[in-house]
Amino acid sequence: MPLIVTGGSRGIGAAICALAASRGYDVVVNYSGDPAPAEAVAEQVRSSGRQALAFRADVSDEDDVRALFDAAAELGPVTGLVNNAAIVGNTPGRLEDYEVDVVRRTLDVNVTGVFLCCREAVRRMSARHGGDGGAIVNISSTAARTGSAGEWVHYAASKAAVDTLTLGLAQEVAGEGIRVNAVRPGMIHTGLHAAAGLPDRMAKYAPQIPLGRAGQPAEIAEAVLFLLSEASSFTTGAVLDVGGGR
């Protein structure tokens, strides 16, 4: 049963791929840039005894998304999708200082990309289309609640859109064998922060987190695998915060 993980080559995505393999999934590791990290994650999946495919696709490109799902189908009927691919688009700043092209690209990847992947998944999983059902988990962010003022307001807005898409799609396909949920990570130790020029961001925010620390990608992966599994068979349209209480 292949699982597609978009943005699966690093950070949270890589942790999801590794844990999914240990739980019996074949995994399609989607990436958009450097193939080396994606191939490394795919090899880790294979070392768990599962099939893996590293596949380059820009999730905001309709043709790329179709090609991604066609490639995944070579491993078997797709029954799981994790929409993890996302960008912040720029170094942190105030909304008034952002260029419109940066905002458009962020929304294209973070919102249109989730829409395109969900659409392709529904067309293949839904009983309405002859599918066997499945589960979709969208990766949101607690920024959708906090607003990310002074840093990435446009990113926070994109994740709020993901929350709403999750709720609406869950209701739309509930009778067709598909569950749709989301996970909202809080501050998580990934390479995103250093890449954005904020290597000390986790230390800065840790005192504001009730549990007193930032999270690890593996902790997000556990939540995602729960929502993919039959253990959450009566859960759809949920948005699960995994943010240490913040």
N, C-alpha and C positions, 0 to 999 in steps of 0.2 A: 504494500500500500504506500505509494509514493507521497511524500510531503514536499511541497514547494515552500522554500523559505527565501523571500526576497531580501536582498542585502545580507546574504548569509555568510559572507566571507570574513567578517570581523565582529568584535564586540558582542552585543546581545545576539545578533543573528548567528554567529559562529557557535555560541553557547547553546542556542536552540537546536542547531543541527546536530551537535554532539550528543545532547541529551535525547533527542528524538531517535537517533540511531540506537542508543542503549535501550530504548523502549520498543524497538522492533520496527521502526519506520525505515524505508528507503528514502533517501533525501536528494532533492534537487537544490543545489547551492547556487542561487542566483547572485550575480555580481555585475557591476557596470564598468569597472576600471581594470586594475591590475589583476591578472588571472592567477598569479602565484598564491596569494592567500586563500583564494577560493579552492584551488586544487589541493592545498594543504588541508583544508577543512574536509573536502571530499575524501581524501585519503584517510583521515581520522574516522570518518563514517565507515569506510570499507574495513578498517581495522576492527570495527565492532561486528563485522560479519554481514553488513548490509550493503545494498547497492547504492551508488552515489553518482551524481552527475553535476559537474560545475558548468553553468551555462550563463553566458554573457547576454544581458538584455537590459535596456533602459525601460523601466516600468512605466514611464510616461509616454512611450511610443507604442501605438496600437499594434503594429506589425511585430515588434519585438515581443510583446506580451503573448500574442498568438503563438509565435515560434517557441517561446518558453514552455507553454502548456503542451504544445505538440511534442516537444522533446521529452517532457516529463511523462507523457502517455506511453512512451516506449518502455518505461519501467512498470507500467500497469495503470489501471484506472486511478486517476487522481482523486484522493479522498480527503486531503488536507492542504490548507494554504495558510501561511503566516505572512502577513503584509508588514514586513519590518523595514524595508528600504525607506530612507528619509534623509533629508539634508536640512541644515540650518541656513545655508546659502551665503553666509557672510560672517565677518567678525562681529562681535556684539556691538549694539549701538541703539540709538533712539530711532523710532519709526520715521521721524522727519528727515533722517539722514540716509535712509535706504534708497537705492536706485530701484526703479520699477521693474527692471529686468531681473534683478535678484529676487524680488517678491514673486514675480510670475514663475520663475523657475522653481522656487520652493513650493509653491502651490501646485505646480504641474507634477512634481515628483511625489509630494506628500499626500495630495488629495486626488488628482487625476490618476496617478499611479495606483492608488488603492482601489479606485473605481474600476479601472480597466482590469486589474487582476481579479477583483470580486466578480465582475461581469463574466469573465472567461471561466472562472470556477463554477459559477451558477449554471452556465450553459453546459457544463460537463457533469456536474454533480447532481443537479436537480432531477427529481423523479419526473417532473414535468417534461424533461428532455430525455428521459430514458436512463438517467443516472441512478447510482446506488446511494446517493446522499453523501454527506461529509461534514467537515467542520472548518470554519474560517476563524482565525484569530488575527485581529488588527492591533498593531502596536501603536498606541497613542502616547500620551505624556501627561504627567501631572501639570505641565505648563498650560494645558487646556483649562485648568482651574485657576492657576496662579497668575497667568497672563504674561509672565516673563518680561515684566517692565524693565526698560533700560538695557535689555539684551536682545531678545528675539521675539518681539510681539507677533510678527508675521508667522513665525514658526508655531507659536502657541495657538494662533488662530487656525492654522492648518490642522492641528491636532484636535481642536474642538470640532472641526468639520468631520474628522475621522470618527469621533464619538457619535455624532448624529447619524452618519452613514451606517455605522454599526447597528444602531437601534432600529433605523428604518428598514435596512435589509433583513435583519433578524426577523422582524414581523412579516416581511414580504415572503420569505422562503421557509418559514417555520413548518408549514404543511407539506413541504417538498423534500423533507429529509435532510435539510441543511441547518446547522446551528451556526450563529455568528456572534462572536463575543470580542471584547477588546481587553487589553492589559495596558494600564497607564503606569509606566515606570517613573520613578522619581529620579533623584540624583544617583547615577550609576557610574561606576568606574569603567570608562571606556576611553578609547583614543580620541573621541570627538572633542573633548575639552581642550586638550593640548593642541590639537590641530586648529582649533579656533583661536589660539593664542591665550588660553586661560588654563595653564597647567595646574594652578593652585585653586581652581574653582571648587573642587570637592572639599578641600580643607576650609574654604571660606564659608560654605553652606552647612557643613556638618553640625555646628552648634544649633542651627535652626531645625534640625531633624530630631523628632522626639526619641528615636532609637539611638541617636548620637553618632551616626556614621552614614556614609554613602553605601549604596548597595553594590552587589556584584552581579555580572551578567548571568551567572548560573542561577541566581535567585529569581530573575525574570523568566528564565527558561522553565523553571519548575511550574510557575503560574501558567505559562503558555501550554505546557504539556498536559496540565490538569484540564484546561479548557478544550484541548483537542481530544481528550480521552472520554471513554464511556463513564468515568467517574463523575463527569459533569453533564450527564445525559438529559437532565431537566433544566439546564442552564442555557439560555440564549438571550441576546440583547443586553447582556451584562457588561459593565465596564469595571474592571477590577483594579483598584489602586494598589500598587506595590511600591510604596515610597517612604517606608519607615515612619509613617504617621504624619508626614508633611503634606 
